[in-house]
Amino acid sequence: MTDSRPLPAGARERIEAAVDAAFDEQIDTTIAFTAIPSTRAAEAPCQDMFAKLLRDRGYEVDEWVINQDDLKALPGYGPVETDFSRARSVVGTFRPAREEGRSLILQGHCDVVPAGPLDMWERPPFQPVVENGWLYGRGAGDMKSGTISALYALDAIKAAGYRPKGRIHLQSVIEEESTGLGALSTLQRGYRADVCILPEPTDEKLMRAQVGVIWFRLKVRGIPVHVARAGTGSNAIKAAIHLIQKLEGLEAEWNERAKTHPSFKSVEHPLNFNPGIIKGGDWASSVPAWCDVDCRIGVLPGWKIADAQAEIVDFVAKAARSHPFLANNPPEIVWSGFLSPGYEATEIQESEAVLAPVYEHVFGRKLTSFSSTALTDARFYGLDFGVPAFCFGATMEGAHGFNERVDLASVKRVTKALALFTASWCGIEAN
């Protein structure tokens, strides 16, 4: 099979012009999508909106409530502790009359991380606004603009007077920020293609490798007493801090190993340990009897999750033995979300060969790649289900932080690249 399918004369120019013509509408749609506060367990309105966008365009739409029990035996599954009763996946399918071209999945996630203290934002996080060429708002970059880019890339092909020759699935999933079960549910339901592209914000580069992630909770218990007699009890919060400080040693050990990893040896400190949530105690004048700390740590591609978990358990046990109270009252470890291996996109040569000339045309420079210290849903496709997958998307700033924003000129370039890649990958014919 050839690397790309020659486009009809003038098709490239017509498709790019169609992206330009609809870009104001694309921005408006992205703003409306971003304005929905689709934090964990509150993603349904976003999925409703995306399903309607698909139906209005004539896609075959499949949407379903995710059943965790269907996923527990699959590789990459991570447990969800929050309300999952309304969790939904949405897939829109374009199916040509004769499937002559290669197939494609374009997947985005609509879930976003919490905004944090609203008074620390310069602009309200769920009232997106365009200023100086940037779209501000929680989820604008990570990654609602990417999902809408994929939608409008396909719109541009149609508006230019063409239709793809290959089957295409446009997917909006949830849980990307915490377990990946939305993506896993689409695979469990049977969706496959010759390649999957996730238009995550990658600063206009191809993400060639990514770390894996493990979430775990330290459940520390103490002995409560009146603070006037604090020395006779055991402070669970102080004990938890002891464990956090010791776990920084595990982070250091793992980063030493990373210095010899082919994809990460040139990346400074790729594996990060983060105590992200801490809860404990019941009263300021009582020595706290409990403290729970939710943690995240990265793992390298090629590492087995079970082996990494065993190292965490051993390291926490060692840290507990060095503490006067925890030595005889060790903490409990609960695996509370991501149990996700790292991923290297080693099977994307065919799709990369199609993207590279498209990229050079649109961006005016050679396509470059990088290894990411963050995690995406691409791992499910490439590691476990035989679907080559990679991330490619726009430039953004402030991911998971205050004043998140995405560069709209970059969004337009990415939309053009996705449209031209789709046309070359799947092949097109006149409507």
C-alpha positions in Angstrom: 0.0 0.0 0.0 1.4 3.4 -0.9 2.1 5.9 1.9 -0.5 8.4 0.7 -3.3 8.7 -1.8 -2.8 11.5 -4.4 -5.5 14.1 -4.0 -7.5 15.3 -7.0 -6.2 18.5 -8.6 -7.0 21.5 -6.6 -8.4 19.5 -3.6 -5.7 20.7 -1.2 -6.5 24.3 -1.8 -10.2 23.8 -1.7 -10.0 21.9 1.6 -7.8 24.6 3.2 -10.1 27.3 2.0 -13.0 25.5 3.6 -11.2 25.4 6.9 -10.6 29.2 6.6 -14.3 29.8 5.7 -15.7 27.9 8.7 -13.1 28.9 11.3 -15.2 31.6 13.0 -18.0 29.1 13.3 -15.4 26.5 14.6 -14.3 29.0 17.3 -17.9 29.6 18.3 -18.5 25.8 18.6 -15.3 25.4 20.6 -16.4 28.2 23.0 -19.8 26.6 23.6 -18.1 23.2 24.2 -15.6 24.8 26.6 -18.2 26.6 28.5 -19.7 23.3 29.8 -18.0 22.5 33.1 -17.4 18.8 32.3 -15.5 17.8 35.4 -15.6 14.2 36.6 -19.1 12.7 36.7 -20.5 15.9 35.1 -19.6 15.2 31.5 -23.1 14.4 30.2 -24.0 17.8 28.8 -20.8 17.8 26.8 -21.6 14.4 25.4 -25.1 15.6 24.6 -23.7 18.5 22.7 -21.2 16.4 20.7 -23.8 13.8 19.9 -26.0 16.5 18.5 -23.1 18.0 16.4 -22.6 14.5 14.9 -26.3 13.9 14.2 -26.7 17.4 12.6 -24.0 16.4 10.2 -25.5 13.0 9.3 -23.1 10.7 11.1 -24.2 7.3 12.4 -24.2 8.0 16.1 -23.6 5.4 18.8 -23.8 6.4 22.5 -23.9 4.2 25.5 -23.6 4.1 29.3 -20.3 2.5 30.3 -20.5 -0.6 32.5 -17.3 -1.0 34.6 -18.0 -4.7 34.9 -17.5 -5.0 31.1 -14.0 -3.5 31.4 -12.5 -5.0 34.5 -10.8 -7.9 32.8 -9.3 -5.7 30.0 -5.7 -4.6 30.0 -5.2 -1.1 31.3 -8.3 -1.0 33.5 -8.2 1.3 36.5 -10.8 1.4 39.3 -13.3 4.3 39.5 -14.5 5.2 43.0 -16.8 8.1 42.1 -20.3 7.9 40.7 -20.0 6.2 37.3 -23.7 5.7 36.7 -23.9 8.5 34.1 -20.6 7.8 32.3 -21.1 7.8 28.5 -19.1 7.4 25.4 -20.1 8.9 22.0 -19.0 7.7 18.6 -19.9 9.1 15.2 -19.2 7.0 12.2 -18.8 7.9 8.6 -19.2 4.8 6.5 -18.6 5.1 2.7 -20.8 3.2 0.3 -17.7 1.2 -0.7 -14.9 1.1 1.9 -11.9 1.4 -0.4 -9.6 3.6 1.7 -7.8 3.1 5.0 -9.8 3.7 8.2 -9.3 6.3 10.9 -10.2 7.0 14.5 -10.1 10.7 15.6 -10.6 10.7 19.4 -10.9 13.5 21.9 -11.9 13.6 25.6 -14.4 16.0 27.0 -13.6 15.6 30.7 -11.6 18.3 32.4 -9.7 18.7 35.7 -11.2 20.8 38.4 -10.7 24.6 38.1 -9.4 25.1 41.7 -10.0 28.4 43.5 -12.0 30.6 41.1 -10.6 33.8 42.6 -7.1 32.8 41.4 -8.2 32.8 37.7 -7.8 36.1 35.7 -11.0 35.1 33.8 -13.8 32.8 34.9 -12.7 29.3 33.8 -16.1 28.3 32.3 -16.8 31.6 30.6 -14.3 31.2 27.7 -13.2 34.3 26.0 -10.9 35.1 23.0 -8.2 37.7 23.6 -5.2 38.5 21.4 -5.5 35.3 19.4 -5.9 33.0 22.4 -9.0 31.2 23.6 -9.1 31.1 27.5 -11.0 28.6 29.6 -10.7 25.3 31.4 -10.5 22.6 28.8 -10.0 25.0 25.9 -6.6 23.4 25.2 -6.9 20.1 27.1 -8.5 19.2 24.8 -11.9 20.5 23.6 -10.4 22.6 20.9 -8.7 19.4 19.5 -12.0 17.5 19.5 -13.8 20.3 17.6 -10.8 20.6 15.2 -11.3 16.9 14.2 -15.0 17.6 13.6 -14.3 20.7 11.5 -11.5 19.0 9.6 -14.0 16.5 8.3 -16.5 19.3 7.6 -13.9 20.9 5.4 -13.5 17.8 3.2 -17.3 17.8 2.7 -17.5 21.5 2.1 -14.8 21.3 -0.5 -16.9 18.8 -2.4 -15.4 15.5 -1.4 -16.1 12.5 0.7 -13.6 10.1 2.3 -13.2 6.6 0.8 -12.4 5.1 4.2 -14.4 4.5 7.4 -13.9 7.2 10.0 -14.9 7.2 13.7 -15.2 10.5 15.5 -15.0 9.7 19.3 -15.7 11.8 22.4 -14.7 10.0 25.6 -14.5 10.7 29.3 -12.2 9.6 32.1 -9.0 10.5 30.2 -7.8 12.5 33.1 -8.3 9.7 35.7 -8.5 6.2 34.3 -9.0 6.1 30.5 -12.1 4.0 30.8 -14.0 6.0 28.2 -11.4 5.1 25.5 -11.3 1.5 26.8 -15.1 1.3 26.5 -14.9 2.2 22.7 -12.4 -0.6 22.2 -14.5 -3.0 24.2 -17.4 -2.1 22.0 -15.4 -3.1 18.9 -14.2 0.2 17.4 -11.0 -0.3 15.4 -9.2 1.4 12.6 -5.9 1.4 10.7 -4.7 4.3 12.8 -5.9 6.5 15.7 -5.0 10.1 16.1 -5.7 12.0 19.3 -5.5 15.8 18.7 -4.2 16.5 22.2 -2.3 19.7 22.7 1.2 18.7 21.7 2.7 22.1 20.7 2.4 21.2 17.0 4.6 18.1 17.4 4.0 14.4 17.2 4.0 12.6 20.5 6.2 9.6 20.0 6.3 8.2 23.5 4.6 8.9 26.9 5.1 7.8 30.4 2.6 5.6 32.3 0.9 6.6 35.5 -0.1 4.9 38.7 -2.5 6.5 41.2 -2.4 5.3 44.8 -3.8 6.4 48.2 -1.9 6.3 51.4 -4.3 5.6 54.3 -2.4 6.6 57.5 -3.9 6.1 61.0 -2.8 7.7 64.2 -3.8 7.9 67.9 -6.1 10.9 68.7 -5.6 12.7 72.0 -6.2 16.3 73.2 -3.6 18.5 71.7 -2.6 19.5 75.3 -1.2 16.0 75.6 0.0 15.7 72.0 3.1 13.7 73.0 1.0 10.8 74.2 -0.7 10.3 70.8 0.4 9.9 67.2 -0.3 12.5 64.6 -1.5 10.9 61.3 -0.9 14.0 59.3 2.7 14.3 60.4 3.2 10.5 59.7 1.8 11.0 56.2 4.3 13.8 55.6 7.1 11.5 56.6 5.9 9.0 53.9 5.6 11.7 51.3 9.2 12.9 51.9 10.5 9.3 51.8 8.6 8.6 48.5 10.6 11.4 46.9 13.5 8.9 47.2 11.7 6.4 45.0 11.1 9.2 42.5 14.8 9.9 42.4 15.7 6.2 42.0 13.3 5.8 39.1 14.6 8.9 37.3 18.1 7.5 37.5 16.8 4.5 35.6 15.2 6.8 33.1 18.7 8.1 32.1 19.2 4.9 30.1 15.8 4.6 28.5 15.9 5.1 24.7 12.9 7.4 24.6 13.5 9.3 27.8 17.2 9.5 28.4 17.4 13.0 27.0 14.3 14.2 29.0 15.1 16.0 32.3 13.3 14.3 35.2 10.6 12.5 33.2 9.0 10.6 36.2 7.2 12.8 38.6 5.8 11.9 42.0 2.9 14.1 43.2 1.0 14.0 46.4 -2.1 15.6 44.9 -4.9 15.4 47.5 -4.5 15.3 51.3 -7.3 14.9 53.8 -7.1 14.3 57.5 -8.1 15.1 61.0 -11.4 16.2 62.5 -10.6 19.0 64.9 -7.8 21.6 65.2 -7.3 20.8 68.9 -7.2 17.1 68.5 -4.2 15.1 67.3 -5.5 13.7 64.0 -6.4 10.0 63.9 -6.4 9.7 60.2 -4.9 11.1 57.0 -5.4 10.0 53.4 -3.0 11.2 50.7 -3.8 10.6 47.0 -0.6 10.3 44.9 0.5 10.1 41.3 3.8 8.7 40.0 5.0 8.2 36.5 6.5 5.0 35.1 8.5 4.3 32.0 7.4 2.5 28.8 8.3 -1.2 29.1 7.8 -1.3 32.9 5.2 -3.7 34.1 2.5 -2.0 36.3 2.5 -5.0 38.8 6.3 -4.6 39.2 6.0 -0.9 39.8 3.2 -1.4 42.3 5.4 -3.9 44.2 8.2 -1.4 44.4 5.8 1.2 45.8 4.6 -1.2 48.4 8.2 -2.1 49.4 9.3 1.5 49.5 6.3 2.6 51.7 7.0 -0.4 54.0 10.6 0.6 54.3 9.6 4.2 55.0 7.1 3.1 57.7 9.8 1.0 59.5 11.8 4.2 60.0 9.0 6.0 61.8 8.4 5.4 65.5 4.6 4.9 65.2 4.2 3.6 61.6 6.8 0.8 62.3 4.1 -1.0 64.2 1.1 0.6 62.5 1.9 0.5 58.8 -0.2 2.5 56.3 -2.6 0.9 53.9 -2.2 1.4 50.2 -5.2 1.7 47.9 -4.9 1.7 44.1 -7.4 4.4 43.3 -7.4 5.2 39.5 -4.7 5.0 36.8 -2.9 1.7 36.5 -1.5 2.6 33.1 1.7 1.5 31.4 3.8 3.8 29.3 3.6 3.7 25.5 5.9 4.2 22.6 4.4 4.7 19.1 6.5 2.2 17.3 4.0 1.1 14.6 3.1 4.5 13.1 5.5 4.6 10.2 2.8 4.4 7.6 0.7 7.2 9.0 3.7 9.3 9.9 4.8 9.1 6.2 1.4 10.6 5.3 1.4 13.3 8.0 5.0 14.5 7.3 4.4 16.1 3.9 1.1 17.4 5.0 2.7 19.0 8.0 5.5 20.5 6.0 3.0 22.1 3.6 0.8 23.6 6.3 3.4 24.6 8.9 6.3 25.4 6.6 8.8 23.2 8.5 9.7 19.6 9.1 7.5 17.5 11.5 9.3 17.0 14.8 8.4 14.6 17.7 8.9 14.4 21.5 8.5 12.1 24.4 5.9 13.2 26.9 6.0 13.2 30.7 2.2 13.1 30.6 -0.2 10.3 29.8 -2.9 10.0 27.1 -5.4 7.4 25.9 -3.1 6.5 23.0 -1.7 3.6 25.1 -4.8 1.5 24.9 -4.8 1.4 21.1 -1.1 0.8 20.5 -0.3 -1.5 23.4 -3.3 -3.7 23.7 -5.5 -3.6 20.6 -3.2 -3.4 17.7 -4.2 0.0 16.5 -1.2 2.3 15.8 -1.9 5.6 17.7 -0.3 8.9 18.3 -1.1 12.4 19.5 -0.8 15.6 17.4 -2.4 18.9 18.2 -2.2 22.6 18.9 -0.1 24.9 21.1 -1.6 25.6 24.6 -0.5 27.0 27.9 -1.7 26.4 31.5 -2.7 22.7 31.3 -4.2 21.7 34.6 -3.4 25.2 35.9 -4.9 28.7 36.1 -5.7 30.7 32.9 -5.6 27.7 30.5 -5.5 28.9 27.0 -5.0 27.6 23.4 -3.5 29.5 20.4 -6.2 29.8 17.8 -3.8 30.3 14.9 -2.3 27.0 15.9 -5.8 25.4 16.1 -6.4 26.5 12.5 -3.1 25.0 11.3 -3.9 21.7 13.1 -7.4 21.6 11.6 -5.9 22.0 8.1 -3.4 19.3 8.8 -6.0 16.9 10.1 -8.2 17.5 7.1 -5.4 17.0 4.6 -4.1 14.0 6.5 -7.6 12.4 6.4 -8.0 13.1 2.7 -4.6 11.6 2.0 -4.9 8.7 4.4 -8.4 7.6 3.6 -8.5 8.8 0.0 -11.3 11.1 -1.3 -13.7 11.3 -4.2 -16.1 13.9 -5.4 -19.5 14.1 -3.7 
